[in-house]
Amino acid sequence: MLRIQRIPLDAIYVPAARRKTLHPETVRHLAEDILENGMKMPIQVRVDGGRYVLIEGLHRLEAAKWLGETAIDAYLVHARRH
């Protein structure tokens, strides 16, 4: 069973290929929704050395940054590298 952990935003690495899929307008709408309703689903990360690598949830991560958060709820998953 996956357990939610609170992870500092600055400890999460976003691979370059993943960053290319970012849509700023989606981030803005999602940030507004998070303000009204809270974060509905944690992001997913994997451990790689001393950092966390984003697996799923780029727009949620960026919305949290946009809102000035310093940490985010995340599932720690065991996944292969892309």
N, C-alpha and C positions, 0 to 999 in steps of 0.2 A: 504494500500500500504506500502510495506517495504521501510524503509529509510536507506541509508548507513551511518554508523557512523565510525569514526576513533577510534580504541581501542588500548591501549598499549598492547604489546605482553605479558608483565609480569603480566597483569591482567586477562589473559585467562587460565582457568584450563582445562586440558585435562584428562578425566576419564581414569583410568587404562585399562579398556577393549578396549577403543578406541586406546590407545597407542600401543596395541599389533598388530594393523593392519598396522603399519608404515613400509614402504619399503624405505630404504635409497637411493636406486638407483633411484626410482621415484622422491624423493625429489631433487636429483641432477639434473635430467633432467628438472624438473619443474622450478627449480631456474634458469637454463640457459634460458628457454623459457621466464620467467618473465623478465630477463635482456634484452632480445631482443624485447619482445612485450608488456611488462607490465602485471600487474595482470588483468586477464580477468573477473573473477567472485569473488565477495566478499565471505568471509567465513560466516558461520551462527553460532551465539551464543545466549544463553539465560541468563538472569540474575538469579543468585542464591545468595541471600544475598548481600555481597559486592564484588562479583566476577562475571566474565562471564564464562560460561561453554560452551565448544565447542560442537556444534551439527553436523556441516558438514564443511569439509575443512582442515583436519589434514595435508595433504601433502602441501597445500598452506601455512598453518601456519608455518610448519617446514622449507619450502623453504624461507619464509620471514626471519625467524631467521637465516638461513644459509647465507643469503645475508646481514645480519647485520642491518636489519630494527628494529625500536623500536616500531612501531605501524602498524596496518593493517586495511584495510577497512572490515567492517562486517555488515551483516544484523542482527538486533536484533529481534529475533522471540520469540513467546510465545509457548513453547513446553513442553510437559510432560517430567519428568525424565525417563531415560532408565532403 
